[in-house]
Amino acid sequence: MKTIFDIGMHEGWDSEFYLRKGFRVVAVEANPQFLPAVRQKLQPFLASGQLTIVNKVISREAGRTIPFYVRPDKDGWSSIYKDVAERDGLASEVMQVGSVSIAELYGEHGVPHFVKCDIEGADEIVAEQLAAEPTKPAYASFEVDGEDDRIIGILAGAGYDRFQLVNQGYLPRYRPPRPAREGNFVDQKFDGRMSGLFGAELDPALWADFDLTQRRLRRWRRLHDGETGALVRYVSRRLGKLTMRTWLIGRGWIDLHARHRAI
């Protein structure tokens, strides 16, 4: 049974999808307010050992207790960085949470097939730690805000040579392939709470190299920030929806998927 690291489990929607597909899941979540409901919902997988929940943060200070800024509203941004947690002007509450590293997770659970990372401002730390490991996951995904290219640069330096951008604001347009190309087939309808398809189930025709992916990301950024004319935005949006090249839709937010050159 292959393993997936779900880093930033949140309410467990991605973890549940991976579990139903037959993967073993190691779910890392620092915010304790999500844990009771997830444990209740996914109790059969916990009982069987298919799911492990790690109530810690991933940081550069592994094995320590560090401040974690929690938003009392469950849909808010909680983060190891106060400015990220409060970026919309609402206050956070600080708590002390234990930290763990990718190396420690490797040591206990082995090398995963896929890593999903969405941890509000700290994704770069995970990318750096993955890059430092001698054995890499076949696939990885990270939320990127479009303001810089550091994560894609780290991944490219670590041997990932194919990338795909998925606009998370338009996940309802995606459906799992049948027959499945990763694990079991699950007739899942995606929404804004989930990260969507991954690995070999992404459109094979839309993988691109480093340079083309950078250009696509910068194009999405210009469209998103209104740096192009209204006609260009309209045509790009229509084309993006028709062809599933969702980085052409200048709304939503972007996940960067990476495939290692060993695949």
Backbone bond lengths (Angstrom), bond angles and torsions (degrees), N, CA, C in turn:
res aa  C-N    CA-C-N  psi(-1)  N-CA   C-N-CA  omega(-1)  CA-C   N-CA-C  phi
1 M - - - 1.462 - - 1.533 109.35 -
2 K 1.335 116.41 122.13 1.457 120.42 179.70 1.535 110.66 -74.03
3 T 1.334 114.29 156.44 1.465 120.92 -176.04 1.520 111.36 -111.20
4 I 1.329 116.32 143.04 1.461 123.45 172.20 1.514 108.06 -121.44
5 F 1.326 116.59 134.85 1.460 122.11 169.65 1.529 107.71 -94.80
6 D 1.328 116.51 117.84 1.463 122.50 176.21 1.525 106.63 -102.24
7 I 1.305 116.23 92.67 1.463 121.65 -174.31 1.526 108.29 -94.92
8 G 1.312 115.11 108.51 1.450 122.73 -169.06 1.523 107.99 98.20
9 M 1.331 115.82 62.07 1.464 121.98 -174.65 1.520 112.27 -64.35
10 H 1.359 116.19 -34.86 1.460 121.95 -177.67 1.538 109.38 56.60
11 E 1.317 118.83 -122.58 1.467 121.07 -178.05 1.532 113.59 -90.42
12 G 1.319 116.54 6.97 1.458 119.94 172.43 1.509 116.72 85.61
13 W 1.331 118.42 11.44 1.468 119.94 -176.79 1.529 111.34 -66.93
14 D 1.339 117.04 -43.75 1.466 119.42 177.62 1.523 110.72 -66.23
15 S 1.331 116.40 -44.76 1.468 119.63 179.53 1.522 110.86 -56.27
16 E 1.331 116.82 -43.75 1.467 119.79 -179.62 1.520 111.06 -62.30
17 F 1.316 117.93 -40.94 1.467 121.89 177.89 1.527 110.43 -61.31
18 Y 1.339 117.17 -47.18 1.464 120.38 -179.56 1.535 110.90 -63.79
19 L 1.311 116.62 -39.84 1.465 120.38 179.38 1.517 111.19 -64.34
20 R 1.313 116.83 -44.33 1.468 120.42 179.52 1.523 111.33 -64.49
21 K 1.321 116.94 -26.56 1.461 120.90 176.48 1.526 112.00 -79.51
22 G 1.326 116.03 -5.82 1.457 119.46 174.59 1.505 115.75 99.05
23 F 1.331 117.37 11.09 1.456 120.25 178.81 1.530 110.98 -89.14
24 R 1.315 115.44 152.41 1.458 121.30 167.06 1.525 106.58 -81.49
25 V 1.334 117.50 135.85 1.459 121.08 -173.75 1.525 110.57 -123.72
26 V 1.326 114.99 130.54 1.458 122.45 169.04 1.523 105.98 -109.28
27 A 1.321 116.47 108.77 1.467 122.41 -173.59 1.522 109.25 -104.46
28 V 1.318 116.19 120.88 1.456 122.12 -179.10 1.525 108.50 -105.14
29 E 1.331 116.65 122.38 1.463 121.37 -179.58 1.519 109.37 -146.24
30 A 1.336 116.16 122.22 1.462 120.78 -178.03 1.517 113.26 -84.57
31 N 1.327 116.91 -26.97 1.457 120.67 -173.56 1.525 110.52 -81.44
32 P 1.338 118.92 110.24 1.470 120.62 -173.74 1.520 114.26 -69.17
33 Q 1.341 118.47 -15.77 1.466 118.76 -176.52 1.528 112.31 -68.48
34 F 1.338 117.57 -19.05 1.467 120.06 -179.83 1.532 112.65 -85.78
35 L 1.323 117.20 -20.19 1.464 120.03 -166.10 1.523 114.65 -66.76
36 P 1.346 121.11 -45.06 1.471 118.61 -176.96 1.525 113.33 -57.98
37 A 1.333 117.30 -45.39 1.469 119.99 -178.39 1.525 111.31 -67.22
38 V 1.341 117.05 -39.94 1.463 119.55 179.65 1.521 110.65 -65.98
39 R 1.337 116.12 -43.96 1.468 118.97 179.36 1.527 111.77 -60.71
40 Q 1.312 116.28 -38.17 1.465 119.21 178.43 1.528 110.96 -68.53
41 K 1.330 116.54 -45.52 1.470 121.07 -177.30 1.528 112.08 -65.39
42 L 1.330 116.44 -38.04 1.461 121.03 -173.60 1.531 112.51 -108.51
43 Q 1.334 116.02 23.28 1.462 120.82 -176.88 1.532 113.86 -54.27
44 P 1.336 120.67 -42.85 1.470 119.22 179.76 1.528 112.70 -59.23
45 F 1.332 117.68 -36.18 1.464 120.77 179.54 1.528 110.98 -73.55
46 L 1.332 117.03 -34.45 1.458 120.28 175.01 1.525 110.14 -65.97
47 A 1.309 116.03 -43.70 1.462 120.64 -177.74 1.524 111.83 -63.85
48 S 1.324 116.73 -36.20 1.465 120.63 -178.86 1.520 112.88 -80.79
49 G 1.328 116.97 -12.63 1.457 120.96 -177.29 1.510 114.08 87.19
50 Q 1.342 117.18 1.11 1.466 119.62 178.89 1.527 111.26 -70.87
51 L 1.328 116.99 -25.29 1.468 122.49 179.36 1.517 109.67 -119.01
52 T 1.338 115.04 133.61 1.458 122.71 171.27 1.523 107.87 -123.79
53 I 1.319 117.78 128.43 1.463 122.07 177.38 1.525 108.79 -106.14
54 V 1.322 115.50 128.87 1.463 122.37 179.66 1.524 107.49 -113.94
55 N 1.326 116.76 108.34 1.464 121.77 -177.29 1.530 110.03 -87.02
56 K 1.337 114.91 71.58 1.461 121.50 -178.57 1.524 109.32 -147.33
57 V 1.323 115.24 169.61 1.463 121.11 172.47 1.523 108.75 -103.39
58 I 1.308 115.86 153.44 1.458 120.45 168.56 1.520 107.38 -97.73
59 S 1.320 115.03 124.66 1.456 119.47 -178.34 1.517 109.35 -145.58
60 R 1.317 115.60 175.90 1.468 120.26 175.50 1.523 111.69 -76.52
61 E 1.330 116.43 -6.01 1.461 121.31 -180.00 1.526 108.83 -114.64
62 A 1.308 116.80 64.99 1.460 121.80 -176.77 1.523 110.42 -66.85
63 G 1.341 114.71 148.67 1.453 120.25 178.03 1.507 114.26 77.67
64 R 1.323 117.19 15.56 1.460 121.26 -179.69 1.527 109.19 -126.11
65 T 1.310 115.62 173.47 1.455 121.99 172.47 1.515 107.60 -105.40
66 I 1.318 117.06 124.90 1.462 120.79 -173.88 1.527 109.97 -130.89
67 P 1.332 117.54 161.68 1.472 120.13 177.99 1.529 111.19 -68.54
68 F 1.329 114.80 140.25 1.456 121.80 175.77 1.518 107.25 -133.98
69 Y 1.325 115.88 127.42 1.458 121.44 -172.54 1.528 109.25 -97.95
70 V 1.325 115.14 113.32 1.461 122.26 -171.25 1.514 110.30 -107.42
71 R 1.311 115.17 133.37 1.451 120.83 173.57 1.517 109.09 -88.99
72 P 1.325 118.47 129.60 1.462 119.88 179.84 1.526 113.19 -65.00
73 D 1.342 117.95 -26.27 1.459 120.29 174.87 1.523 108.29 -81.37
74 K 1.335 117.03 128.36 1.459 120.07 -170.86 1.523 113.22 -64.70
75 D 1.316 118.28 -20.92 1.451 120.75 -179.40 1.527 112.28 -92.48
76 G 1.321 116.79 1.30 1.459 120.07 -179.03 1.512 112.25 -81.67
77 W 1.335 115.16 173.03 1.457 121.14 -177.74 1.525 110.10 -89.86
78 S 1.313 117.24 114.14 1.458 121.77 171.89 1.519 107.59 -104.02
79 S 1.337 116.69 143.27 1.457 119.17 -169.94 1.526 110.81 -160.81
80 I 1.333 115.76 162.59 1.464 119.94 170.88 1.527 110.39 -75.51
81 Y 1.325 116.55 -9.47 1.464 121.66 179.49 1.533 109.78 -110.01
82 K 1.305 116.23 121.82 1.463 120.05 -177.17 1.520 111.80 -61.95
83 D 1.339 117.38 -40.65 1.467 119.53 -177.50 1.522 112.10 -65.72
84 V 1.329 117.27 -29.70 1.467 120.48 176.92 1.523 109.95 -72.78
85 A 1.327 116.39 -45.18 1.464 120.29 -179.32 1.523 111.93 -61.51
86 E 1.324 116.22 -30.60 1.465 120.58 -174.87 1.520 112.71 -110.08
87 R 1.340 116.98 23.42 1.461 118.60 -171.64 1.528 113.77 -69.02
88 D 1.317 118.07 -14.69 1.462 119.36 175.21 1.524 111.86 -98.81
89 G 1.345 116.81 10.26 1.458 121.09 175.03 1.510 115.31 92.32
90 L 1.348 118.47 -5.17 1.458 121.37 179.47 1.527 110.18 -91.81
91 A 1.305 116.21 146.44 1.464 121.61 -173.29 1.526 111.36 -76.47
92 S 1.323 114.72 153.89 1.455 122.15 174.32 1.521 109.39 -116.84
93 E 1.334 115.72 168.29 1.455 122.00 174.71 1.523 108.18 -114.56
94 V 1.316 117.06 135.51 1.458 120.31 -178.13 1.527 110.07 -92.26
95 M 1.335 115.25 137.79 1.461 120.51 172.53 1.522 107.79 -137.71
96 Q 1.309 116.24 162.79 1.455 121.56 179.34 1.534 108.56 -98.39
97 V 1.333 115.89 126.59 1.467 121.38 -175.80 1.524 108.70 -131.07
98 G 1.321 116.23 142.47 1.454 120.84 175.78 1.514 111.93 -68.34
99 S 1.317 117.25 152.81 1.462 121.36 -178.33 1.521 110.62 -118.25
100 V 1.317 115.10 156.04 1.455 122.58 -178.84 1.524 108.13 -142.75
101 S 1.311 117.18 155.91 1.463 121.49 179.11 1.522 110.53 -111.26
102 I 1.317 115.75 163.39 1.463 120.87 174.13 1.529 109.74 -60.69
103 A 1.324 117.60 -38.79 1.464 120.73 179.17 1.521 111.02 -60.23
104 E 1.328 117.09 -40.28 1.464 120.40 178.55 1.527 111.19 -67.34
105 L 1.326 117.00 -39.62 1.467 120.34 177.06 1.525 110.88 -64.85
106 Y 1.333 116.70 -40.83 1.462 120.92 174.81 1.525 110.21 -57.28
107 G 1.334 115.56 -47.33 1.451 119.96 -176.16 1.511 113.21 -61.01
108 E 1.328 117.09 -34.02 1.458 120.77 -177.36 1.522 113.11 -91.41
109 H 1.347 116.79 -32.52 1.471 119.58 -170.67 1.521 113.94 -121.02
110 G 1.313 118.41 -4.88 1.448 121.11 -178.75 1.518 113.00 86.00
111 V 1.320 115.54 -179.41 1.465 122.13 -178.00 1.530 108.81 -83.11
112 P 1.327 118.46 124.53 1.469 119.82 -178.96 1.524 112.59 -77.49
113 H 1.311 115.07 158.32 1.467 121.72 172.32 1.526 110.33 -74.48
114 F 1.331 116.06 -36.88 1.459 122.31 -175.55 1.518 108.88 -144.84
115 V 1.325 115.84 141.49 1.466 122.40 173.53 1.513 108.66 -121.11
116 K 1.332 116.12 122.00 1.457 121.36 170.78 1.517 107.91 -102.80
117 C 1.317 116.99 127.58 1.458 120.20 -178.10 1.523 110.54 -128.81
118 D 1.328 115.30 125.19 1.466 122.03 175.49 1.521 106.57 -151.35
119 I 1.343 116.01 87.78 1.463 120.00 -173.44 1.537 112.32 -130.34
120 E 1.310 115.87 40.14 1.466 123.74 166.98 1.534 113.81 45.15
121 G 1.317 114.11 77.34 1.459 119.75 172.75 1.501 115.14 93.27
122 A 1.344 117.89 -14.18 1.465 120.84 -176.55 1.525 112.52 -110.16
123 D 1.324 117.84 11.02 1.463 121.20 -178.82 1.528 111.68 -59.16
124 E 1.320 116.80 -34.80 1.457 120.34 -178.81 1.526 111.77 -61.11
125 I 1.328 117.00 -33.32 1.464 120.93 178.22 1.521 109.97 -62.34
126 V 1.322 116.88 -43.76 1.463 120.85 178.79 1.527 110.23 -64.04
127 A 1.323 117.74 -43.40 1.462 120.73 178.50 1.519 111.00 -59.54
128 E 1.327 116.91 -43.25 1.466 120.81 178.56 1.516 111.37 -62.14
129 Q 1.336 116.38 -42.74 1.460 119.30 -177.76 1.524 111.61 -70.87
130 L 1.333 117.88 -36.49 1.461 119.93 174.19 1.530 110.49 -62.12
131 A 1.320 115.84 -42.18 1.463 120.47 -178.73 1.525 111.59 -63.00
132 A 1.324 116.87 -30.06 1.463 120.79 -177.96 1.524 113.06 -78.22
133 E 1.329 117.72 -15.72 1.464 120.77 -178.51 1.535 110.57 -81.12
134 P 1.329 117.66 140.52 1.471 119.22 -179.09 1.517 113.81 -67.15
135 T 1.342 117.75 -28.31 1.462 121.83 178.10 1.520 108.78 -113.11
136 K 1.311 115.91 130.32 1.457 120.85 -174.06 1.528 111.37 -108.37
137 P 1.333 117.90 150.23 1.468 120.29 169.38 1.533 110.12 -61.28
138 A 1.316 116.17 150.42 1.463 119.72 177.17 1.524 111.09 -62.95
139 Y 1.332 116.17 -38.32 1.459 121.87 -177.22 1.526 109.99 -135.79
140 A 1.324 115.36 152.92 1.463 121.15 175.51 1.520 108.32 -150.60
141 S 1.333 116.17 152.50 1.468 119.82 174.44 1.518 109.32 -137.92
142 F 1.321 114.52 145.92 1.453 122.60 -178.74 1.521 109.36 -139.85
143 E 1.336 115.81 141.71 1.450 118.83 170.16 1.521 108.26 -74.72
144 V 1.320 117.06 132.17 1.467 121.27 177.80 1.517 108.08 -124.43
145 D 1.330 115.09 141.26 1.459 118.43 -176.24 1.519 113.09 -93.43
146 G 1.337 117.16 -2.94 1.460 119.56 176.88 1.504 114.76 82.15
147 E 1.333 118.54 0.05 1.454 120.22 -177.62 1.526 112.61 -86.92
148 D 1.322 118.04 -18.14 1.462 120.81 178.42 1.518 108.44 -154.88
149 D 1.339 115.59 172.92 1.451 121.32 -176.75 1.525 111.37 -116.29
150 R 1.326 118.07 24.64 1.466 119.27 -173.22 1.520 111.60 -65.19
151 I 1.328 118.47 -44.12 1.464 119.76 -175.62 1.526 110.80 -64.73
152 I 1.314 118.82 -45.28 1.459 119.62 179.89 1.522 110.32 -64.05
153 G 1.326 117.71 -34.24 1.456 120.58 176.85 1.522 112.12 -65.80
154 I 1.337 116.92 -41.49 1.464 121.29 177.52 1.523 110.16 -62.52
155 L 1.323 116.99 -44.52 1.460 121.01 -178.36 1.527 111.38 -66.83
156 A 1.321 116.91 -40.57 1.463 119.82 178.45 1.529 110.54 -62.37
157 G 1.327 116.46 -40.32 1.460 120.25 177.89 1.509 113.34 -67.18
158 A 1.348 116.64 -19.98 1.461 121.78 -179.23 1.527 112.71 -94.06
159 G 1.334 117.50 5.40 1.457 120.24 175.60 1.511 115.59 103.20
160 Y 1.321 117.73 4.77 1.465 120.12 175.26 1.525 107.64 -85.20
161 D 1.327 116.61 123.07 1.464 119.31 -172.88 1.521 114.07 -122.02
162 R 1.334 117.71 0.48 1.461 120.91 174.57 1.521 108.54 -132.08
163 F 1.339 114.70 138.57 1.459 120.75 -173.15 1.526 109.46 -136.61
164 Q 1.327 114.81 155.04 1.460 120.43 176.93 1.525 108.77 -145.38
165 L 1.324 116.27 135.52 1.456 122.42 178.56 1.520 109.37 -100.60
166 V 1.319 116.01 133.09 1.465 121.72 178.21 1.521 108.25 -126.86
167 N 1.314 116.51 121.94 1.459 121.80 177.83 1.528 108.73 -77.88
168 Q 1.333 115.34 110.45 1.458 120.52 -174.82 1.527 113.27 -68.18
169 G 1.296 116.46 -18.04 1.456 119.59 178.11 1.517 113.46 -73.99
170 Y 1.355 116.69 -7.73 1.464 120.31 -175.91 1.526 112.09 -126.63
171 L 1.328 117.04 28.54 1.452 120.98 -179.76 1.524 114.09 -61.16
172 P 1.348 120.21 -31.01 1.470 117.76 177.95 1.518 114.30 -57.95
173 R 1.326 118.25 -16.23 1.453 121.34 178.62 1.527 112.42 -78.53
174 Y 1.337 116.96 -12.30 1.461 121.64 -177.21 1.523 110.34 -98.00
175 R 1.336 116.66 142.47 1.468 122.00 173.64 1.529 108.58 -133.15
176 P 1.304 117.53 145.60 1.464 120.32 179.30 1.526 112.14 -61.57
177 P 1.331 117.27 140.36 1.468 119.74 177.49 1.524 110.84 -69.75
178 R 1.316 114.75 148.52 1.464 120.26 177.40 1.523 108.40 -132.85
179 P 1.327 118.62 117.32 1.470 127.60 7.62 1.530 112.41 -71.92
180 A 1.319 115.02 157.39 1.456 121.35 -178.29 1.527 110.75 -65.31
181 R 1.337 115.09 146.39 1.463 120.18 173.97 1.527 111.72 -106.42
182 E 1.323 116.67 -5.99 1.467 123.10 173.56 1.530 107.42 -135.26
183 G 1.329 117.61 115.19 1.453 120.78 176.23 1.516 113.24 61.69
184 N 1.342 115.40 -146.90 1.459 122.07 -179.10 1.528 111.07 -82.88
185 F 1.322 116.21 156.54 1.462 119.41 172.20 1.520 109.31 -76.11
186 V 1.336 115.99 130.89 1.461 122.74 174.03 1.518 107.46 -129.19
187 D 1.296 117.15 122.31 1.468 121.81 -178.63 1.530 109.06 -78.64
188 Q 1.322 115.51 74.97 1.456 122.48 -172.47 1.531 111.20 -96.95
189 K 1.319 116.25 132.70 1.457 121.45 169.92 1.523 107.25 -100.38
190 F 1.316 116.24 121.47 1.461 121.19 -174.86 1.526 110.76 -88.38
191 D 1.323 114.37 151.70 1.462 120.39 175.13 1.520 108.57 -143.98
192 G 1.319 117.18 -171.99 1.455 122.13 -174.88 1.511 115.01 -66.88
193 R 1.344 118.00 -8.68 1.453 120.81 178.41 1.522 112.12 -87.24
194 M 1.326 117.41 -7.79 1.455 121.47 -171.69 1.520 111.27 -118.51
195 S 1.333 115.62 168.08 1.461 121.37 178.52 1.519 112.67 -101.49
196 G 1.336 117.55 -13.25 1.453 120.06 172.34 1.518 114.49 88.57
197 L 1.323 114.76 -158.17 1.458 122.22 -177.57 1.525 110.53 -67.22
198 F 1.330 115.43 162.12 1.465 119.78 -178.01 1.522 109.33 -152.19
199 G 1.317 114.84 164.33 1.459 121.52 172.71 1.509 113.73 56.69
200 A 1.334 115.81 -133.21 1.463 121.54 -175.89 1.517 113.12 -68.20
201 E 1.343 118.83 -11.64 1.458 120.31 -179.72 1.533 112.56 -84.46
202 L 1.330 117.33 -8.67 1.458 119.19 171.70 1.526 109.51 -71.96
203 D 1.323 116.93 157.13 1.465 121.92 -177.08 1.530 110.27 -59.05
204 P 1.330 118.74 116.73 1.470 120.41 -178.43 1.520 113.34 -58.46
205 A 1.341 117.45 -28.43 1.461 120.72 -176.67 1.520 113.20 -76.63
206 L 1.337 117.94 -12.39 1.462 119.94 -173.51 1.528 114.21 -102.24
207 W 1.337 116.92 0.60 1.459 118.51 172.31 1.527 108.84 -67.68
208 A 1.323 116.05 142.53 1.467 120.79 -177.28 1.525 109.66 -141.83
209 D 1.320 115.88 161.07 1.458 119.08 179.30 1.528 110.95 -78.22
210 F 1.319 115.55 179.67 1.461 121.96 -174.60 1.529 111.97 -58.27
211 D 1.338 117.10 -50.02 1.467 120.26 -174.39 1.529 111.69 -64.94
212 L 1.331 116.69 -44.39 1.459 119.47 -179.40 1.527 110.45 -66.14
213 T 1.315 117.18 -38.20 1.467 119.93 179.63 1.513 111.10 -65.50
214 Q 1.324 117.06 -39.46 1.463 119.75 175.63 1.518 111.13 -60.34
215 R 1.329 116.53 -42.23 1.466 119.65 178.93 1.518 110.85 -64.41
216 R 1.324 116.74 -40.15 1.460 119.75 178.06 1.526 111.42 -64.24
217 L 1.323 116.69 -41.99 1.454 120.31 -179.82 1.524 111.05 -64.57
218 R 1.315 116.44 -41.30 1.468 119.81 178.96 1.525 111.16 -68.19
219 R 1.329 116.85 -34.15 1.464 119.44 176.74 1.523 110.23 -65.58
220 W 1.344 116.80 -44.99 1.469 119.38 176.54 1.521 110.54 -57.94
221 R 1.309 116.35 -41.24 1.460 120.10 -178.94 1.518 111.35 -61.56
222 R 1.333 117.03 -43.97 1.472 120.39 179.51 1.524 110.72 -64.28
223 L 1.329 116.24 -42.41 1.463 119.69 178.28 1.529 110.69 -64.26
224 H 1.320 116.28 -44.04 1.459 121.59 -178.29 1.522 111.46 -63.38
225 D 1.326 116.73 -39.06 1.461 121.63 -176.49 1.522 113.11 -87.30
226 G 1.333 117.29 4.14 1.458 120.21 177.53 1.516 114.30 70.70
227 E 1.345 116.62 29.12 1.467 120.29 -178.06 1.527 112.31 -89.25
228 T 1.330 116.99 4.50 1.454 120.98 175.70 1.528 108.73 -118.56
229 G 1.317 116.46 167.17 1.451 120.33 179.24 1.517 112.47 -70.27
230 A 1.329 115.49 161.72 1.466 121.03 -177.68 1.530 111.62 -61.26
231 L 1.337 117.63 -37.98 1.464 120.27 -179.76 1.523 110.88 -65.89
232 V 1.332 116.94 -42.14 1.470 120.99 178.33 1.521 109.99 -61.97
233 R 1.333 117.56 -42.82 1.461 120.88 179.47 1.528 110.98 -63.49
234 Y 1.336 116.27 -40.87 1.464 120.50 -179.47 1.531 110.75 -64.92
235 V 1.334 116.81 -49.34 1.468 120.82 -178.77 1.537 110.10 -63.39
236 S 1.335 117.03 -42.91 1.468 120.64 179.78 1.521 110.81 -62.32
237 R 1.329 116.50 -41.73 1.458 120.34 -179.72 1.529 110.81 -64.29
238 R 1.321 116.97 -43.97 1.458 120.39 179.16 1.527 110.59 -63.35
239 L 1.325 116.96 -44.52 1.456 121.01 -179.65 1.525 110.78 -64.96
240 G 1.324 115.81 -40.85 1.460 119.81 179.52 1.518 112.41 -61.17
241 K 1.322 117.00 -41.38 1.464 120.72 -179.75 1.531 111.56 -70.94
242 L 1.323 117.37 -37.74 1.462 120.96 -177.58 1.518 112.17 -71.92
243 T 1.329 117.71 -34.82 1.466 121.71 -173.17 1.519 113.18 -106.60
244 M 1.341 118.07 -0.17 1.458 123.74 -176.69 1.525 112.34 63.19
245 R 1.319 116.53 20.34 1.469 120.61 170.23 1.534 106.66 -88.47
246 T 1.318 114.31 75.84 1.462 119.34 -165.31 1.521 113.90 -73.54
247 W 1.342 117.80 -8.33 1.465 118.65 173.19 1.532 110.97 -70.69
248 L 1.339 117.19 -11.60 1.461 120.51 176.71 1.530 111.73 -81.80
249 I 1.329 116.49 -5.79 1.467 120.63 178.45 1.524 107.20 -94.58
250 G 1.302 116.70 111.72 1.456 120.95 -172.65 1.513 114.20 -79.93
251 R 1.303 116.78 41.91 1.456 122.93 176.65 1.521 107.24 -137.81
252 G 1.323 117.80 -178.63 1.451 120.90 176.17 1.518 112.38 75.15
253 W 1.337 115.68 -151.85 1.459 121.35 178.02 1.522 107.51 -149.67
254 I 1.342 116.04 160.44 1.457 120.92 -165.16 1.530 111.92 -113.75
255 D 1.342 114.94 135.00 1.455 122.19 165.82 1.525 108.57 -104.83
256 L 1.322 115.19 135.04 1.461 122.00 175.53 1.525 108.24 -101.11
257 H 1.336 116.40 119.18 1.458 121.88 175.06 1.520 108.92 -101.15
258 A 1.330 116.26 142.36 1.458 121.82 -178.54 1.519 110.06 -129.63
259 R 1.332 115.46 141.26 1.469 122.30 177.78 1.515 109.00 -120.33
260 H 1.323 117.20 129.83 1.463 120.49 -176.12 1.517 110.79 -74.48
261 R 1.331 116.24 148.54 1.458 121.20 -176.42 1.535 112.44 -64.88
262 A 1.346 117.67 -17.33 1.456 120.04 178.55 1.525 112.49 -72.39
263 I 1.341 117.94 -13.27 1.474 121.65 -179.30 1.528 110.60 -77.11
